[in-house]
C-alpha cells in the first residue's frame, strides 16, 4: 500500500534510497506476495502437512530476504529495520510455535545482511549515515529478536505443559475406567452375596449372587 501511494505522492523518507529500488520496489513486493501464496497453496498438500516447518521458513524468508537479494544484485546493502521488526513480531504473535524456527529465520537474515554484505564490500543505501552498523542498531535488533523468541518459547512451553497435563488426566481417567470395570466384574461374578444398603436398611445395589440366594430369577 505504501508503494502504491508512493507512485502518486512520493514519500520524503524514501528520497535517499537508490532510484532502482524506488522504481522496482512494487515489483519486489508482488514477487514476495506470490511466493507467500505459493507457500499457502503448498500448505494444503501432503508436503505441507508433513513439513510445516519448511513452509514457515519459506514464507518468512520470502519476505525478509527478497529485498536483500535484490539489493545485493544491484550492488548495495539494504537495512530494513521496520520490516524485520514487523515480520518477527507478527510471526511471534500469530505463529508462536517452535522458537528454534523463529531464531533460525532471524539469524539467517542478520547473517546475510551483516555477513554477506560485509564480505562483498557493499555500501549501505544511505552513505551519509554509516552509523547504520553502529552498536545501537545491532543491540536493537538483538533485543527485539530475543524478546520475540522468549515469548514464543514461554508460550510453547505453556502449551506443552497443558498437553502433558491433559495426557495425564486422560491416562488417569482410563485407569479409573479399568478399575471400575474390574470392580464391576468382581461384584457381578462373586459367589457371595454383595449389596449396598441405606441407613434404614433399604437395598441400593445388589449382585446376582445375592438375588439367587433370596430366590429371585435373573431373567
C-alpha atoms as an extended CHARMM CRD file, in Angstrom:
* protein
*
       219  EXT
         1         1  UNK       CA              0.0000000000        0.0000000000        0.0000000000  PROA      1               0.0000000000
         2         2  UNK       CA              2.8650000000        2.3400000000        0.7570000000  PROA      2               0.0000000000
         3         3  UNK       CA              4.4730000000        1.6590000000       -2.6130000000  PROA      3               0.0000000000
         4         4  UNK       CA              1.1860000000        2.2280000000       -4.4540000000  PROA      4               0.0000000000
         5         5  UNK       CA              0.7260000000        5.5290000000       -2.6360000000  PROA      5               0.0000000000
         6         6  UNK       CA              4.3600000000        6.4270000000       -3.3670000000  PROA      6               0.0000000000
         7         7  UNK       CA              3.6780000000        6.1630000000       -7.1100000000  PROA      7               0.0000000000
         8         8  UNK       CA              1.2940000000        9.1200000000       -6.9190000000  PROA      8               0.0000000000
         9         9  UNK       CA              2.6950000000       11.0770000000       -3.9700000000  PROA      9               0.0000000000
        10        10  UNK       CA              6.3770000000       10.2610000000       -3.2830000000  PROA      10              0.0000000000
        11        11  UNK       CA              7.4680000000        9.8970000000        0.3290000000  PROA      11              0.0000000000
        12        12  UNK       CA             10.2100000000       12.2200000000        1.5030000000  PROA      12              0.0000000000
        13        13  UNK       CA             11.7500000000        9.4980000000        3.6560000000  PROA      13              0.0000000000
        14        14  UNK       CA             12.3230000000        7.3810000000        0.5270000000  PROA      14              0.0000000000
        15        15  UNK       CA             14.0880000000       10.0890000000       -1.4750000000  PROA      15              0.0000000000
        16        16  UNK       CA             17.5770000000        8.9800000000       -0.3980000000  PROA      16              0.0000000000
        17        17  UNK       CA             17.0470000000        5.3740000000       -1.4190000000  PROA      17              0.0000000000
        18        18  UNK       CA             18.6500000000        4.2230000000       -4.6850000000  PROA      18              0.0000000000
        19        19  UNK       CA             16.4810000000        5.0410000000       -7.6770000000  PROA      19              0.0000000000
        20        20  UNK       CA             16.4490000000        1.4460000000       -8.8650000000  PROA      20              0.0000000000
        21        21  UNK       CA             14.9450000000        0.4120000000       -5.5430000000  PROA      21              0.0000000000
        22        22  UNK       CA             12.2220000000        3.0560000000       -5.5130000000  PROA      22              0.0000000000
        23        23  UNK       CA             11.1430000000        2.2320000000       -9.0780000000  PROA      23              0.0000000000
        24        24  UNK       CA             11.1200000000       -1.5420000000       -8.6940000000  PROA      24              0.0000000000
        25        25  UNK       CA             10.0620000000       -1.9120000000       -5.0620000000  PROA      25              0.0000000000
        26        26  UNK       CA              6.4650000000       -2.6030000000       -6.0740000000  PROA      26              0.0000000000
        27        27  UNK       CA              7.6510000000       -5.4510000000       -8.3030000000  PROA      27              0.0000000000
        28        28  UNK       CA              9.6130000000       -6.8810000000       -5.3850000000  PROA      28              0.0000000000
        29        29  UNK       CA              6.5250000000       -6.7960000000       -3.1740000000  PROA      29              0.0000000000
        30        30  UNK       CA              4.4720000000       -8.5530000000       -5.8590000000  PROA      30              0.0000000000
        31        31  UNK       CA              7.1430000000      -11.2600000000       -6.0790000000  PROA      31              0.0000000000
        32        32  UNK       CA              7.0730000000      -11.6370000000       -2.2790000000  PROA      32              0.0000000000
        33        33  UNK       CA              3.2840000000      -11.8930000000       -2.3120000000  PROA      33              0.0000000000
        34        34  UNK       CA              3.3770000000      -14.6110000000       -4.9760000000  PROA      34              0.0000000000
        35        35  UNK       CA              5.9280000000      -16.6210000000       -3.0030000000  PROA      35              0.0000000000
        36        36  UNK       CA              3.7630000000      -16.3740000000        0.1220000000  PROA      36              0.0000000000
        37        37  UNK       CA              0.6990000000      -17.5110000000       -1.8400000000  PROA      37              0.0000000000
        38        38  UNK       CA              2.7090000000      -20.4760000000       -3.1100000000  PROA      38              0.0000000000
        39        39  UNK       CA              3.5470000000      -21.4070000000        0.4860000000  PROA      39              0.0000000000
        40        40  UNK       CA             -0.1280000000      -21.1700000000        1.4470000000  PROA      40              0.0000000000
        41        41  UNK       CA             -1.0540000000      -23.3750000000       -1.5080000000  PROA      41              0.0000000000
        42        42  UNK       CA              1.5760000000      -25.9560000000       -0.5270000000  PROA      42              0.0000000000
        43        43  UNK       CA              0.1310000000      -25.9390000000        2.9930000000  PROA      43              0.0000000000
        44        44  UNK       CA             -2.8610000000      -27.9260000000        1.6850000000  PROA      44              0.0000000000
        45        45  UNK       CA             -0.6700000000      -30.5720000000        0.0520000000  PROA      45              0.0000000000
        46        46  UNK       CA              0.9510000000      -33.6760000000        1.5230000000  PROA      46              0.0000000000
        47        47  UNK       CA              4.3110000000      -31.8970000000        1.6160000000  PROA      47              0.0000000000
        48        48  UNK       CA              2.8500000000      -29.0170000000        3.5910000000  PROA      48              0.0000000000
        49        49  UNK       CA              1.1550000000      -31.2970000000        6.1260000000  PROA      49              0.0000000000
        50        50  UNK       CA              4.3400000000      -33.2600000000        6.7380000000  PROA      50              0.0000000000
        51        51  UNK       CA              6.7750000000      -30.3260000000        6.6610000000  PROA      51              0.0000000000
        52        52  UNK       CA              5.0790000000      -27.1750000000        8.0040000000  PROA      52              0.0000000000
        53        53  UNK       CA              8.4780000000      -26.0390000000        9.2620000000  PROA      53              0.0000000000
        54        54  UNK       CA              9.7320000000      -25.6990000000        5.6780000000  PROA      54              0.0000000000
        55        55  UNK       CA              6.6990000000      -23.6210000000        4.7460000000  PROA      55              0.0000000000
        56        56  UNK       CA              7.2690000000      -21.4130000000        7.7660000000  PROA      56              0.0000000000
        57        57  UNK       CA             10.8790000000      -20.8090000000        6.7520000000  PROA      57              0.0000000000
        58        58  UNK       CA              9.9440000000      -20.3120000000        3.1070000000  PROA      58              0.0000000000
        59        59  UNK       CA              7.2350000000      -17.7630000000        3.8120000000  PROA      59              0.0000000000
        60        60  UNK       CA              9.4460000000      -15.8970000000        6.2800000000  PROA      60              0.0000000000
        61        61  UNK       CA             12.4860000000      -15.7600000000        4.0080000000  PROA      61              0.0000000000
        62        62  UNK       CA             10.3570000000      -14.7430000000        1.0370000000  PROA      62              0.0000000000
        63        63  UNK       CA              9.5340000000      -11.5870000000        2.9830000000  PROA      63              0.0000000000
        64        64  UNK       CA             12.8160000000      -10.8720000000        4.7190000000  PROA      64              0.0000000000
        65        65  UNK       CA             15.3530000000      -11.9150000000        2.0740000000  PROA      65              0.0000000000
        66        66  UNK       CA             13.6300000000      -10.9190000000       -1.1730000000  PROA      66              0.0000000000
        67        67  UNK       CA             14.5700000000       -7.2650000000       -0.8870000000  PROA      67              0.0000000000
        68        68  UNK       CA             18.0030000000       -8.1760000000        0.4310000000  PROA      68              0.0000000000
        69        69  UNK       CA             18.7770000000      -10.3940000000       -2.5580000000  PROA      69              0.0000000000
        70        70  UNK       CA             17.5460000000       -7.7350000000       -4.9740000000  PROA      70              0.0000000000
        71        71  UNK       CA             19.7090000000       -5.0960000000       -3.3130000000  PROA      71              0.0000000000
        72        72  UNK       CA             22.7620000000       -7.3730000000       -3.4340000000  PROA      72              0.0000000000
        73        73  UNK       CA             22.2710000000       -7.9760000000       -7.1400000000  PROA      73              0.0000000000
        74        74  UNK       CA             22.0500000000       -4.2100000000       -7.6390000000  PROA      74              0.0000000000
        75        75  UNK       CA             25.2380000000       -3.6340000000       -5.6920000000  PROA      75              0.0000000000
        76        76  UNK       CA             24.1900000000       -2.1890000000       -2.3420000000  PROA      76              0.0000000000
        77        77  UNK       CA             23.0620000000       -3.3120000000        1.1220000000  PROA      77              0.0000000000
        78        78  UNK       CA             19.5800000000       -2.5660000000        2.3930000000  PROA      78              0.0000000000
        79        79  UNK       CA             18.7730000000       -2.4760000000        6.1190000000  PROA      79              0.0000000000
        80        80  UNK       CA             15.0490000000       -2.9240000000        6.7270000000  PROA      80              0.0000000000
        81        81  UNK       CA             14.6580000000       -2.3840000000       10.4510000000  PROA      81              0.0000000000
        82        82  UNK       CA             10.9170000000       -1.6740000000       10.3520000000  PROA      82              0.0000000000
        83        83  UNK       CA             10.2000000000       -4.5720000000        8.0150000000  PROA      83              0.0000000000
        84        84  UNK       CA             12.2110000000       -7.0160000000       10.1060000000  PROA      84              0.0000000000
        85        85  UNK       CA             10.5890000000       -5.8210000000       13.3270000000  PROA      85              0.0000000000
        86        86  UNK       CA              7.0650000000       -6.1800000000       11.9480000000  PROA      86              0.0000000000
        87        87  UNK       CA              7.8520000000       -9.5930000000       10.4480000000  PROA      87              0.0000000000
        88        88  UNK       CA              9.4310000000      -11.0640000000       13.5800000000  PROA      88              0.0000000000
        89        89  UNK       CA              6.7280000000       -9.6330000000       15.8390000000  PROA      89              0.0000000000
        90        90  UNK       CA              3.9130000000      -10.8940000000       13.5890000000  PROA      90              0.0000000000
        91        91  UNK       CA              5.4140000000      -14.3700000000       13.4970000000  PROA      91              0.0000000000
        92        92  UNK       CA              5.8250000000      -14.4370000000       17.2820000000  PROA      92              0.0000000000
        93        93  UNK       CA              2.1790000000      -13.4420000000       17.8190000000  PROA      93              0.0000000000
        94        94  UNK       CA              0.4370000000      -15.3510000000       15.0250000000  PROA      94              0.0000000000
        95        95  UNK       CA              2.6590000000      -18.4770000000       14.9240000000  PROA      95              0.0000000000
        96        96  UNK       CA              4.1160000000      -18.9350000000       18.4350000000  PROA      96              0.0000000000
        97        97  UNK       CA              5.3830000000      -22.4730000000       17.8250000000  PROA      97              0.0000000000
        98        98  UNK       CA              8.9500000000      -23.8110000000       17.9500000000  PROA      98              0.0000000000
        99        99  UNK       CA             11.1740000000      -20.9230000000       18.9940000000  PROA      99              0.0000000000
       100       100  UNK       CA             14.1080000000      -22.5360000000       17.1960000000  PROA      100             0.0000000000
       101       101  UNK       CA             12.4160000000      -21.8880000000       13.8350000000  PROA      101             0.0000000000
       102       102  UNK       CA             11.8740000000      -18.2500000000       14.7640000000  PROA      102             0.0000000000
       103       103  UNK       CA             15.5060000000      -17.9430000000       15.7960000000  PROA      103             0.0000000000
       104       104  UNK       CA             16.6200000000      -19.5500000000       12.5280000000  PROA      104             0.0000000000
       105       105  UNK       CA             14.6510000000      -17.0920000000       10.4010000000  PROA      105             0.0000000000
       106       106  UNK       CA             16.0560000000      -14.1380000000       12.3350000000  PROA      106             0.0000000000
       107       107  UNK       CA             19.6570000000      -15.3190000000       12.3700000000  PROA      107             0.0000000000
       108       108  UNK       CA             19.5540000000      -16.0770000000        8.6380000000  PROA      108             0.0000000000
       109       109  UNK       CA             18.5040000000      -12.5300000000        7.8010000000  PROA      109             0.0000000000
       110       110  UNK       CA             21.0810000000      -10.9590000000       10.1000000000  PROA      110             0.0000000000
       111       111  UNK       CA             23.8900000000      -13.2230000000        8.8790000000  PROA      111             0.0000000000
       112       112  UNK       CA             23.0280000000      -12.3300000000        5.3140000000  PROA      112             0.0000000000
       113       113  UNK       CA             22.8460000000       -8.6060000000        5.9870000000  PROA      113             0.0000000000
       114       114  UNK       CA             25.9080000000       -8.2490000000        8.2060000000  PROA      114             0.0000000000
       115       115  UNK       CA             27.9560000000      -11.1540000000        6.8400000000  PROA      115             0.0000000000
       116       116  UNK       CA             27.3290000000      -11.3800000000        3.1140000000  PROA      116             0.0000000000
       117       117  UNK       CA             27.1160000000       -7.6390000000        2.5240000000  PROA      117             0.0000000000
       118       118  UNK       CA             30.2710000000       -7.0190000000        4.5300000000  PROA      118             0.0000000000
       119       119  UNK       CA             32.1250000000       -9.7910000000        2.7000000000  PROA      119             0.0000000000
       120       120  UNK       CA             31.0780000000       -8.3230000000       -0.6440000000  PROA      120             0.0000000000
       121       121  UNK       CA             32.0600000000       -4.8180000000        0.4580000000  PROA      121             0.0000000000
       122       122  UNK       CA             28.6370000000       -3.3680000000       -0.3210000000  PROA      122             0.0000000000
       123       123  UNK       CA             27.6830000000        0.1070000000        0.8350000000  PROA      123             0.0000000000
       124       124  UNK       CA             24.5370000000        0.9990000000        2.7090000000  PROA      124             0.0000000000
       125       125  UNK       CA             21.7590000000        2.6970000000        0.7080000000  PROA      125             0.0000000000
       126       126  UNK       CA             22.3300000000        5.9240000000        2.6530000000  PROA      126             0.0000000000
       127       127  UNK       CA             26.0820000000        6.6440000000        2.5180000000  PROA      127             0.0000000000
       128       128  UNK       CA             25.5890000000        9.7910000000        4.6050000000  PROA      128             0.0000000000
       129       129  UNK       CA             24.7220000000        7.6190000000        7.5890000000  PROA      129             0.0000000000
       130       130  UNK       CA             27.4450000000        4.9840000000        8.0650000000  PROA      130             0.0000000000
       131       131  UNK       CA             26.3220000000        4.5490000000       11.6640000000  PROA      131             0.0000000000
       132       132  UNK       CA             23.7480000000        2.0480000000       10.3640000000  PROA      132             0.0000000000
       133       133  UNK       CA             26.1870000000       -0.6000000000       11.6000000000  PROA      133             0.0000000000
       134       134  UNK       CA             26.6370000000        1.0320000000       14.9870000000  PROA      134             0.0000000000
       135       135  UNK       CA             26.0900000000       -0.6100000000       18.3660000000  PROA      135             0.0000000000
       136       136  UNK       CA             22.6190000000        0.8830000000       18.8660000000  PROA      136             0.0000000000
       137       137  UNK       CA             21.2700000000       -0.6740000000       15.6850000000  PROA      137             0.0000000000
       138       138  UNK       CA             22.7930000000       -4.0620000000       16.4940000000  PROA      138             0.0000000000
       139       139  UNK       CA             21.5260000000       -4.0080000000       20.0800000000  PROA      139             0.0000000000
       140       140  UNK       CA             18.0390000000       -3.0250000000       18.9430000000  PROA      140             0.0000000000
       141       141  UNK       CA             17.8210000000       -5.9560000000       16.5140000000  PROA      141             0.0000000000
       142       142  UNK       CA             19.3640000000       -8.3400000000       19.0640000000  PROA      142             0.0000000000
       143       143  UNK       CA             16.9770000000       -7.4800000000       21.8830000000  PROA      143             0.0000000000
       144       144  UNK       CA             13.9470000000       -7.3480000000       19.6240000000  PROA      144             0.0000000000
       145       145  UNK       CA             14.6530000000      -10.8500000000       18.3250000000  PROA      145             0.0000000000
       146       146  UNK       CA             15.4550000000      -12.0770000000       21.8430000000  PROA      146             0.0000000000
       147       147  UNK       CA             12.1520000000      -10.7920000000       23.2410000000  PROA      147             0.0000000000
       148       148  UNK       CA             10.1990000000      -12.4050000000       20.3820000000  PROA      148             0.0000000000
       149       149  UNK       CA             11.9810000000      -15.7320000000       20.8590000000  PROA      149             0.0000000000
       150       150  UNK       CA             11.4890000000      -15.7240000000       24.6230000000  PROA      150             0.0000000000
       151       151  UNK       CA              7.7820000000      -15.0280000000       24.1250000000  PROA      151             0.0000000000
       152       152  UNK       CA              7.4700000000      -17.9310000000       21.6810000000  PROA      152             0.0000000000
       153       153  UNK       CA              9.4550000000      -20.2150000000       23.9980000000  PROA      153             0.0000000000
       154       154  UNK       CA              7.2740000000      -19.4200000000       27.0160000000  PROA      154             0.0000000000
       155       155  UNK       CA              4.0500000000      -19.8880000000       25.0300000000  PROA      155             0.0000000000
       156       156  UNK       CA              5.3430000000      -23.1270000000       23.5310000000  PROA      156             0.0000000000
       157       157  UNK       CA              6.3360000000      -24.3720000000       26.9720000000  PROA      157             0.0000000000
       158       158  UNK       CA              2.8990000000      -23.4850000000       28.3530000000  PROA      158             0.0000000000
       159       159  UNK       CA              1.2170000000      -25.3600000000       25.5020000000  PROA      159             0.0000000000
       160       160  UNK       CA              3.4030000000      -28.4060000000       26.1000000000  PROA      160             0.0000000000
       161       161  UNK       CA              2.6200000000      -28.3490000000       29.8260000000  PROA      161             0.0000000000
       162       162  UNK       CA             -1.0930000000      -28.1660000000       29.0690000000  PROA      162             0.0000000000
       163       163  UNK       CA             -0.7520000000      -31.0200000000       26.5630000000  PROA      163             0.0000000000
       164       164  UNK       CA              1.0780000000      -33.2700000000       29.0350000000  PROA      164             0.0000000000
       165       165  UNK       CA             -1.3830000000      -32.3890000000       31.8050000000  PROA      165             0.0000000000
       166       166  UNK       CA             -4.2560000000      -33.3630000000       29.5140000000  PROA      166             0.0000000000
       167       167  UNK       CA             -2.4690000000      -36.6160000000       28.6930000000  PROA      167             0.0000000000
       168       168  UNK       CA             -2.0130000000      -37.4150000000       32.3700000000  PROA      168             0.0000000000
       169       169  UNK       CA             -5.6730000000      -36.6190000000       33.0280000000  PROA      169             0.0000000000
       170       170  UNK       CA             -6.7930000000      -38.9100000000       30.1960000000  PROA      170             0.0000000000
       171       171  UNK       CA             -4.4530000000      -41.6340000000       31.4500000000  PROA      171             0.0000000000
       172       172  UNK       CA             -5.8820000000      -41.3450000000       34.9620000000  PROA      172             0.0000000000
       173       173  UNK       CA             -9.4010000000      -41.4840000000       33.5100000000  PROA      173             0.0000000000
       174       174  UNK       CA             -8.5540000000      -44.6640000000       31.5740000000  PROA      174             0.0000000000
       175       175  UNK       CA             -7.0920000000      -46.2480000000       34.7180000000  PROA      175             0.0000000000
       176       176  UNK       CA            -10.2440000000      -45.3160000000       36.5900000000  PROA      176             0.0000000000
       177       177  UNK       CA            -12.3780000000      -46.9660000000       33.9050000000  PROA      177             0.0000000000
       178       178  UNK       CA            -10.2550000000      -50.1270000000       34.0840000000  PROA      178             0.0000000000
       179       179  UNK       CA            -10.5240000000      -50.2010000000       37.8900000000  PROA      179             0.0000000000
       180       180  UNK       CA            -14.2830000000      -49.6390000000       37.6800000000  PROA      180             0.0000000000
       181       181  UNK       CA            -14.6540000000      -52.4620000000       35.1430000000  PROA      181             0.0000000000
       182       182  UNK       CA            -12.5630000000      -54.7670000000       37.3430000000  PROA      182             0.0000000000
       183       183  UNK       CA            -14.6670000000      -53.8880000000       40.3950000000  PROA      183             0.0000000000
       184       184  UNK       CA            -17.8930000000      -54.4820000000       38.4630000000  PROA      184             0.0000000000
       185       185  UNK       CA            -16.6220000000      -57.8250000000       37.2360000000  PROA      185             0.0000000000
       186       186  UNK       CA            -15.7990000000      -58.9020000000       40.7990000000  PROA      186             0.0000000000
       187       187  UNK       CA            -19.1260000000      -57.5610000000       42.0500000000  PROA      187             0.0000000000
       188       188  UNK       CA            -21.2410000000      -59.3370000000       39.4370000000  PROA      188             0.0000000000
       189       189  UNK       CA            -19.3280000000      -62.6550000000       39.3120000000  PROA      189             0.0000000000
       190       190  UNK       CA            -18.7800000000      -63.1760000000       43.0310000000  PROA      190             0.0000000000
       191       191  UNK       CA            -20.3530000000      -66.3250000000       44.5440000000  PROA      191             0.0000000000
       192       192  UNK       CA            -21.1310000000      -64.4940000000       47.7840000000  PROA      192             0.0000000000
       193       193  UNK       CA            -23.9660000000      -62.0480000000       48.0560000000  PROA      193             0.0000000000
       194       194  UNK       CA            -22.8030000000      -58.4540000000       47.9940000000  PROA      194             0.0000000000
       195       195  UNK       CA            -25.0630000000      -55.4800000000       48.4950000000  PROA      195             0.0000000000
       196       196  UNK       CA            -25.1680000000      -51.8250000000       49.4150000000  PROA      196             0.0000000000
       197       197  UNK       CA            -27.9420000000      -50.5140000000       51.6270000000  PROA      197             0.0000000000
       198       198  UNK       CA            -29.1600000000      -47.2230000000       53.0020000000  PROA      198             0.0000000000
       199       199  UNK       CA            -29.0340000000      -46.4330000000       56.7750000000  PROA      199             0.0000000000
       200       200  UNK       CA            -32.6610000000      -47.5380000000       57.1140000000  PROA      200             0.0000000000
       201       201  UNK       CA            -31.8650000000      -50.9790000000       55.6300000000  PROA      201             0.0000000000
       202       202  UNK       CA            -33.1620000000      -50.4430000000       52.1100000000  PROA      202             0.0000000000
       203       203  UNK       CA            -31.1580000000      -52.0970000000       49.3310000000  PROA      203             0.0000000000
       204       204  UNK       CA            -29.4450000000      -49.7230000000       46.9230000000  PROA      204             0.0000000000
       205       205  UNK       CA            -27.4790000000      -52.2360000000       44.8530000000  PROA      205             0.0000000000
       206       206  UNK       CA            -27.0670000000      -55.9820000000       44.9510000000  PROA      206             0.0000000000
       207       207  UNK       CA            -25.1150000000      -58.5020000000       42.9270000000  PROA      207             0.0000000000
       208       208  UNK       CA            -26.6480000000      -61.5230000000       41.1120000000  PROA      208             0.0000000000
       209       209  UNK       CA            -25.3880000000      -63.9160000000       43.7760000000  PROA      209             0.0000000000
       210       210  UNK       CA            -27.4950000000      -62.2030000000       46.4590000000  PROA      210             0.0000000000
       211       211  UNK       CA            -30.5370000000      -62.3350000000       44.1760000000  PROA      211             0.0000000000
       212       212  UNK       CA            -30.0590000000      -66.0810000000       43.7310000000  PROA      212             0.0000000000
       213       213  UNK       CA            -29.6430000000      -66.5470000000       47.4990000000  PROA      213             0.0000000000
       214       214  UNK       CA            -33.0060000000      -64.8570000000       48.0150000000  PROA      214             0.0000000000
       215       215  UNK       CA            -34.5560000000      -66.9900000000       45.3070000000  PROA      215             0.0000000000
       216       216  UNK       CA            -35.1000000000      -64.3200000000       42.6860000000  PROA      216             0.0000000000
       217       217  UNK       CA            -34.7580000000      -65.1200000000       38.9970000000  PROA      217             0.0000000000
       218       218  UNK       CA            -32.1720000000      -63.2060000000       36.9990000000  PROA      218             0.0000000000
       219       219  UNK       CA            -34.1240000000      -63.4830000000       33.7280000000  PROA      219             0.0000000000
